């Protein structure tokens, strides 16, 4: 399995076919060129963590062969980053891990993951310099929810605490951005569009990490199993959502989010495709700053789960302490 020193040298390569970029291979090197055939990236496949292709392209046997050989996934995305398809290169044959996944019937890990998520939401609100009374009340409430979570003994209770905490947190964190509410995939405002976009990138990155160990990513410990839903990826991305929340708010403060970069159709907002590269850049910059944290979290989660460790030995992500 991939070691941490080896992982540190790896990176995500994104090819924007929507802008005329092309990719090819020369021996074991991945080469990306612009529409004028100028080389803009050349890297060895050994250092490729994942290849994301935005827009239409031709898939060759050479690409799939190298993906398997060097264990990097290939994600095919539409111009608005909707996932069209995934070619994965997971660790195969870890039947002992999967048996443990299928046999697991407990909510201890679920409480741990949501506790970690709310704790990071709490850290985010505490980082606000000038706190109004509403923000101070929100911080008090989040502390209460963390306490209540410890005694939640059924799934609906955990879901309820997570939902209430999220509403309190989002209302204060995005207060200056005219926050209306979190409505995934409805795209009713530009902030939700960007959150969906960032969470999608995070989802792909966590999925990539879990495949390194041979998890059945459809078998969750918190999100219930549902046809084609990668429940375990949904589970383990929860503690890291705050990375995207913080970056969206930071971009707003820096003036990087401009109304003219979006268009509205039938009450839904969309990022203009010719602006997607700019937004992808600062979104991924934030995520990759924490890529070591995500890798080590998944690694430690695997080791704790496979060895039946007590919950105290499961990983905990702290957004204020990037590796």
C-alpha positions as CSV (number, residue, x, y, z in Angstrom):
1,X,0.0,0.0,0.0
2,X,1.0,3.6,-0.6
3,X,3.3,5.0,2.1
4,X,3.1,8.6,3.3
5,X,6.5,9.6,2.0
6,X,5.5,8.4,-1.5
7,X,2.1,10.1,-1.2
8,X,3.6,13.5,-0.5
9,X,5.2,13.6,-4.0
10,X,1.9,12.9,-5.8
11,X,-0.5,15.4,-7.2
12,X,-3.9,15.7,-9.0
13,X,-3.6,16.5,-12.7
14,X,-6.5,18.3,-14.3
15,X,-7.0,18.6,-18.1
16,X,-9.4,21.2,-19.3
17,X,-10.5,19.7,-22.7
18,X,-13.1,22.5,-22.7
19,X,-10.3,24.9,-23.4
20,X,-8.6,22.8,-26.0
21,X,-6.1,21.1,-23.7
22,X,-4.9,17.6,-24.7
23,X,-3.0,14.9,-22.8
24,X,-0.8,12.1,-24.0
25,X,1.9,9.7,-22.7
26,X,5.5,9.4,-23.5
27,X,6.8,6.2,-21.9
28,X,5.7,6.6,-18.3
29,X,5.3,10.4,-18.5
30,X,2.0,12.2,-18.6
31,X,2.1,15.3,-20.9
32,X,-0.6,18.0,-21.1
33,X,-0.6,20.5,-24.0
34,X,-2.7,23.6,-24.7
35,X,-4.7,24.1,-27.9
36,X,-1.5,25.5,-29.6
37,X,0.4,22.3,-28.8
38,X,2.6,24.0,-26.2
39,X,3.5,21.7,-23.3
40,X,2.1,23.1,-20.1
41,X,2.7,20.1,-17.9
42,X,5.0,17.0,-18.0
43,X,5.1,14.7,-15.0
44,X,5.8,11.1,-14.3
45,X,3.0,8.7,-13.8
46,X,4.6,7.7,-10.5
47,X,3.7,11.1,-9.1
48,X,0.1,11.2,-10.4
49,X,-2.4,10.8,-7.6
50,X,-5.4,11.2,-10.0
51,X,-6.3,12.4,-13.5
52,X,-9.4,14.6,-13.8
53,X,-10.5,15.3,-17.4
54,X,-13.0,18.2,-17.8
55,X,-14.9,18.0,-21.1
56,X,-14.9,15.6,-24.0
57,X,-11.9,13.4,-24.8
58,X,-10.9,10.0,-26.3
59,X,-10.1,7.2,-23.9
60,X,-7.3,4.9,-25.1
61,X,-6.1,1.5,-23.9
62,X,-2.7,3.2,-23.1
63,X,-4.4,5.5,-20.5
64,X,-6.3,2.7,-18.9
65,X,-3.2,0.5,-18.8
66,X,-1.2,3.2,-17.0
67,X,-4.0,3.9,-14.6
68,X,-3.9,0.3,-13.5
69,X,-0.1,0.1,-13.4
70,X,0.4,3.3,-11.4
71,X,-2.8,3.0,-9.4
72,X,-4.3,6.4,-10.2
73,X,-8.0,6.9,-11.0
74,X,-9.3,8.7,-14.1
75,X,-12.4,10.9,-13.6
76,X,-14.4,12.1,-16.6
77,X,-16.3,15.3,-15.8
78,X,-18.6,17.5,-17.8
79,X,-17.8,21.2,-18.2
80,X,-19.9,22.0,-15.0
81,X,-18.0,19.2,-13.2
82,X,-20.8,16.6,-13.2
83,X,-19.2,13.2,-13.0
84,X,-19.7,11.3,-16.2
85,X,-17.7,8.2,-15.3
86,X,-14.8,6.9,-13.2
87,X,-12.1,4.5,-14.0
88,X,-10.7,3.4,-10.7
89,X,-7.6,1.5,-9.8
90,X,-8.4,0.2,-6.3
91,X,-6.5,-2.2,-4.1
92,X,-8.1,-5.5,-5.0
93,X,-8.6,-8.6,-2.9
94,X,-8.8,-7.1,0.6
95,X,-11.6,-9.5,1.5
96,X,-10.9,-9.3,5.3
97,X,-11.5,-5.6,5.3
98,X,-14.8,-5.9,3.3
99,X,-16.0,-8.7,5.6
100,X,-15.5,-6.4,8.6
101,X,-17.4,-3.7,6.8
102,X,-20.4,-5.9,6.1
103,X,-20.4,-7.2,9.7
104,X,-20.2,-3.8,11.3
105,X,-23.4,-2.9,13.0
106,X,-22.8,0.1,15.4
107,X,-23.1,3.9,15.5
108,X,-19.9,4.6,17.4
109,X,-17.9,5.6,14.3
110,X,-20.9,7.6,13.0
111,X,-21.0,9.6,16.2
112,X,-17.2,10.1,16.0
113,X,-17.4,11.4,12.4
114,X,-20.2,13.9,13.1
115,X,-18.5,15.0,16.4
116,X,-15.4,15.8,14.3
117,X,-17.5,17.7,11.7
118,X,-19.3,19.8,14.3
119,X,-16.0,20.4,16.2
120,X,-14.5,21.9,13.0
121,X,-17.6,24.1,12.5
122,X,-17.1,25.3,16.0
123,X,-13.5,26.1,15.3
124,X,-14.6,28.1,12.2
125,X,-17.1,30.2,14.1
126,X,-14.5,30.8,16.9
127,X,-12.1,32.1,14.2
128,X,-14.4,35.1,13.4
129,X,-12.8,38.1,14.9
130,X,-15.8,40.3,15.6
131,X,-18.5,38.1,17.0
132,X,-22.0,39.5,17.2
133,X,-24.4,38.1,19.9
134,X,-25.9,35.7,17.3
135,X,-22.5,34.2,16.6
136,X,-21.7,33.8,20.3
137,X,-25.1,32.1,20.8
138,X,-24.3,29.8,17.8
139,X,-21.0,28.8,19.4
140,X,-22.8,28.0,22.7
141,X,-25.4,25.9,20.8
142,X,-22.7,23.9,18.9
143,X,-21.1,23.0,22.2
144,X,-24.4,21.8,23.4
145,X,-24.9,19.7,20.3
146,X,-21.5,18.1,20.7
147,X,-22.5,17.1,24.2
148,X,-25.9,15.7,23.1
149,X,-24.2,13.7,20.4
150,X,-22.3,11.6,22.9
151,X,-25.6,10.1,24.1
152,X,-27.4,9.8,20.8
153,X,-28.2,6.1,20.5
154,X,-30.0,5.9,17.2
155,X,-29.4,7.1,13.6
156,X,-32.2,9.5,13.5
157,X,-30.9,11.3,16.6
158,X,-27.5,11.7,15.1
159,X,-29.0,13.0,11.8
160,X,-31.1,15.4,13.7
161,X,-28.2,16.8,15.7
162,X,-26.1,17.1,12.6
163,X,-28.9,18.9,10.7
164,X,-29.6,21.5,13.4
165,X,-25.9,22.1,14.0
166,X,-25.4,22.7,10.2
167,X,-28.3,25.2,10.1
168,X,-26.9,27.2,13.0
169,X,-23.4,27.1,11.6
170,X,-24.1,28.1,8.0
171,X,-26.4,30.9,9.1
172,X,-23.5,32.6,11.0
173,X,-20.6,31.5,8.8
174,X,-22.1,32.9,5.6
175,X,-24.0,35.7,7.2
176,X,-22.2,38.4,5.2
177,X,-23.0,36.5,1.9
178,X,-26.8,36.9,2.3
179,X,-27.2,33.3,3.3
180,X,-30.6,31.8,2.6
181,X,-30.1,28.1,3.4
182,X,-28.2,25.0,2.4
183,X,-30.0,23.2,-0.4
184,X,-27.7,20.8,-2.1
185,X,-28.0,20.5,-5.9
186,X,-30.9,23.0,-6.2
187,X,-28.4,25.8,-7.1
188,X,-30.7,28.5,-5.8
189,X,-27.8,30.9,-5.2
190,X,-24.1,31.3,-6.1
191,X,-22.9,30.2,-2.7
192,X,-24.6,26.9,-2.9
193,X,-23.2,26.4,-6.4
194,X,-19.7,26.9,-5.1
195,X,-20.3,24.6,-2.1
196,X,-21.6,21.9,-4.3
197,X,-18.6,22.3,-6.6
198,X,-16.1,22.2,-3.7
199,X,-17.7,19.3,-1.9
200,X,-17.6,17.4,-5.2
201,X,-13.9,17.9,-5.5
202,X,-13.5,16.8,-1.9
203,X,-15.7,13.7,-2.6
204,X,-13.4,12.7,-5.5
205,X,-10.3,13.1,-3.3
206,X,-11.6,11.1,-0.4
207,X,-12.8,8.4,-2.8
208,X,-9.3,8.2,-4.3
209,X,-7.8,7.7,-0.8
210,X,-10.2,5.0,0.2
211,X,-9.5,3.0,-3.0
212,X,-5.9,2.8,-1.9
213,X,-6.9,0.3,0.8
214,X,-9.6,-1.7,-0.9
215,X,-12.7,-0.5,0.9
216,X,-16.1,-1.2,-0.5
217,X,-17.0,2.5,-0.8
218,X,-20.7,1.7,-1.1
219,X,-20.8,0.3,2.5
220,X,-21.2,3.2,4.9
221,X,-21.1,3.5,8.7
222,X,-23.3,6.6,8.9
223,X,-25.0,7.2,5.5
224,X,-27.4,4.4,4.9
225,X,-26.7,2.1,1.9
226,X,-28.6,3.2,-1.2
227,X,-28.3,2.1,-4.8
228,X,-25.2,3.6,-6.4
229,X,-24.5,5.9,-3.5
230,X,-20.9,5.7,-2.3
231,X,-21.9,5.9,1.3
232,X,-18.5,5.4,2.9
233,X,-17.1,8.3,0.9
234,X,-20.0,10.5,2.1
235,X,-19.1,9.4,5.6
236,X,-15.4,10.2,5.6
237,X,-15.7,13.5,3.8
238,X,-17.9,15.0,6.6
239,X,-15.0,16.2,8.9
240,X,-13.3,17.9,5.9
241,X,-16.3,20.0,4.5
242,X,-15.1,22.9,6.6
243,X,-12.1,23.3,4.2
244,X,-14.5,24.2,1.4
245,X,-16.6,26.4,3.7
246,X,-13.6,28.4,4.7
247,X,-12.2,28.8,1.2
248,X,-15.6,30.0,-0.2
249,X,-15.8,32.6,2.5
250,X,-12.2,33.6,2.0
251,X,-12.7,34.0,-1.8
252,X,-15.8,36.2,-1.1
253,X,-13.7,38.4,1.1
254,X,-11.0,38.7,-1.6
255,X,-13.5,39.6,-4.3
256,X,-12.8,36.4,-6.2
257,X,-16.5,35.6,-6.5
258,X,-18.2,37.8,-9.1
259,X,-21.9,37.8,-9.9
260,X,-21.1,38.2,-13.6
261,X,-19.2,34.8,-13.6
262,X,-22.6,33.1,-13.1
263,X,-25.7,32.7,-15.2
264,X,-29.3,32.0,-14.1
265,X,-31.6,29.6,-15.9
266,X,-35.1,28.8,-14.5
267,X,-34.2,29.9,-11.0
268,X,-31.0,28.0,-10.9
269,X,-27.5,29.4,-11.0
270,X,-24.6,28.0,-13.0
271,X,-20.9,28.9,-13.2
272,X,-20.0,30.0,-16.7
273,X,-17.8,27.3,-18.2
274,X,-15.1,29.8,-19.3
275,X,-14.7,30.8,-15.7
276,X,-14.6,27.2,-14.3
277,X,-10.8,27.1,-14.4
278,X,-10.4,30.2,-12.3
279,X,-12.7,28.9,-9.6
280,X,-11.2,25.4,-9.8
281,X,-7.8,26.8,-9.1
282,X,-8.5,28.5,-5.8
283,X,-10.8,25.7,-4.7
284,X,-8.3,22.9,-5.3
285,X,-5.5,25.0,-3.9
286,X,-7.3,25.0,-0.5
287,X,-8.0,21.2,-0.7
288,X,-4.5,20.2,-1.7
289,X,-3.1,22.2,1.2
290,X,-4.8,19.5,3.3
291,X,-4.2,16.5,1.1
292,X,-1.7,15.0,3.6
293,X,-4.4,15.3,6.3
294,X,-6.9,13.5,4.2
295,X,-4.5,10.8,3.3
296,X,-3.4,10.2,6.9
297,X,-7.0,10.3,8.1
298,X,-8.0,7.6,5.7
299,X,-4.8,5.6,6.5
300,X,-5.4,5.8,10.2
301,X,-9.1,5.0,9.8
302,X,-8.2,1.9,7.9
303,X,-5.7,0.8,10.5
304,X,-8.1,1.4,13.4
305,X,-11.0,-0.3,11.6
306,X,-9.2,-3.4,10.4
307,X,-7.7,-3.9,13.9
308,X,-10.9,-3.3,15.8
309,X,-9.4,-0.4,17.7
310,X,-11.4,1.6,20.3
311,X,-12.9,4.8,19.0
312,X,-10.3,6.8,20.9
313,X,-7.7,5.6,18.4
314,X,-9.7,6.6,15.3
315,X,-8.3,9.8,13.5
316,X,-9.6,13.3,14.2
317,X,-9.1,16.1,11.8
318,X,-8.4,19.6,13.0
319,X,-8.8,22.3,10.4
320,X,-6.5,24.7,12.3
321,X,-3.6,22.4,12.1
322,X,-2.7,21.5,8.4
323,X,0.1,18.9,8.0
